[in-house]
Amino acid sequence: MKRISLKWPLIISSSALAILIFVVPLYGATVYSFKGAAGKGHSWANYQWLVHQDGFYPALLTSLKLAVLAALFNLFLMVPTMVYLNLKGRKFKSIVDFLCILPLIIPVVSLAIGAQVAMPKFLQNTEYELVFFFVIIALPYTYRALDTSLQTVQLKTLVEASRSLGASWSTTIIRVIVPAIRSGITGAVFLTFALSIGEYTITSLLHWETFPTWTVVAGQQNILGAIAISVFSFVSAIALLTVIALFSKKGVERVEVDE
Amino acid sequence: MGVVEVRARIRSSSRNSGVLPLLPFFIFTGYFLLWPVLAVTIRSFKGNNNEWTLGNYRPILHTGPYLHAFITSLKLSLITGLIGSLLGAFFAYVIVKYAHGKFGAVIDSISAVFANSGGVPLAFMFVAAFGTEGIVTKLLKDFGWDIYAGHFTIFSFTGVVMVYSFFQVPLMVLVFKPAIAGLRKEWEEASINLGANSFTYWRRVGIPILIPSFVGAFFLLFAGGFSAYATARALTVGTVPLVPIIIGTLVDGNVVSDQTNLGDALAVGMIVVATIVMAGYIWAQRRAAKWRS
């Protein structure tokens, strides 16, 4: 029976479709963001407008600060939790698993309304309350990143070796486990950072000003500037997440080589 | 091994298999995740004078703007879920079949990036491309197709569908690729040996195996589209009535309702829908897992 090869028709049609869905909007936005004054010519004007706008640096700084704090907090909460879970707390795994999936199920808008109802005044009066919710939103991703890398290492063997050589628990975690799951930790940290820095829903519903909410307000005065910011944030996000992808790939390979 | 050492070991292991080391995690998620959800649920059953009532739910269940918003949100999630899952499944198939090695890895990370791209920037970028003065709009006009000749605007329901597809399609690729990659070569060979052609193989073997994974992925996309807020908010500024956006305007005090806790009821309504959808997802996942052993 002669079989017709679908290879090239499939590749060509899917490439055309991908160009239509992804490349065209990206191309359009990038070209638009370089529009000169009154829509004539090309220039960096919109990007420069952005930097000189009131509130640009404070908003960016707030976002960076909150994102760094969220990433750190996440690390201190989740690394010990996940290590313990994979080492001795297996019976709690299903409940932790469930709690970490919940942020995907509960719409962020509902969580934000709940936060307004439930959080005490002193916490609602400081922008640092956002840090906790950023960590919550990042939980599903952090959980998976850490769990995957913990499962690729021989956790029990590592711990037993380290403990029988006389290391304390804290030494074991810091000097043995953390280096072994570096790829998962890097992934978790960068993902939390990336999610936090772009978070809009909770931030705007709780009425705080960070870079994304500032962008929306600024965009109402100058759409060209807003588009420049958007292209800028989108390209940065792509760069950041590509770094994560490369890092975690490398990490996995490294662990395999070590074994 | 000395007795003391054994004892110490037993003591340390029994102490360590308790719940204590997990307490920080349970306290944290309890306070910042479960408690807000519980609090909003309780308050949604309270009236203006703090009395117990079902009144906040009445506007959602009767014809009116709030029921309409739920229907619009469900319609949006259904359409973008379908577009995303069908196109994404097609891409996933082509990628599994023809994109190997380095190129495959690059496509993987690009999908991961685009799947997480929903947000304010994406909305503005689509305005730049497809707005009235957009680059693509003008380009198409030069070719003789005025996309604004009819009812279309990027700020409409159709516009939101277009923008959502930008992250729904790659999300589907991410979620569905493992299922396609899990189809065993032997199954196809066995069917061919038994006299099936490629079409019969797909109709009788391939597609039936993939259906649970496909349905599961569709539910995931549906849930994501249903709760998305930032993109639609930045794009439409409320011209398309979606539940999350209506909740937002209620919270901002832009819309005054005579029921103070109506927003809470809407928020709980969203949780209910999302829970049903995710239950479907989990059910489909269990079905799909049957083949992966």
Interface residues (C-beta under 8 A of the other chain):
Chain A: M1 R3 K7 L10 I11 S14 L17 A18 I21 F22 V24 P25 L26 Y27 G28 A29 V31 Y32 S33 G39 L77 M78 P80 T81 Y84 L85 K88 G89 F92 V96 L99 L102 P103 L104 I105 I106 P107 V108 V109 S110 L111 A112 I113 G114 A115 Q116 V117 A118 M119 F132 F133 V135 I136 L139 A194 L195 G198 Y200 T201 S204 L205 P212 T215 V216 G219 I223 A226 I227 I229 S230 V231 S233 F234 A237 I238 L241 T242 A245 L246 K249
Chain B: S13 N16 S17 V19 P21 L22 P24 F25 F26 F28 T29 F32 L33 W35 P36 V37 L38 A39 V40 R43 L87 F90 F91 Y93 V94 K97 Y98 A105 D108 S109 A112 V113 F114 N116 S117 G119 V120 P121 L122 A123 F124 M125 F126 V127 A128 A129 F130 E133 G134 I135 V136 L139 S165 F166 V169 N197 S198 A223 F226 S227 Y229 A230 R233 A234 V243 P244 I247 G248 V251 G263 D264 A267 V268 M270 I271 A274 T275 M278
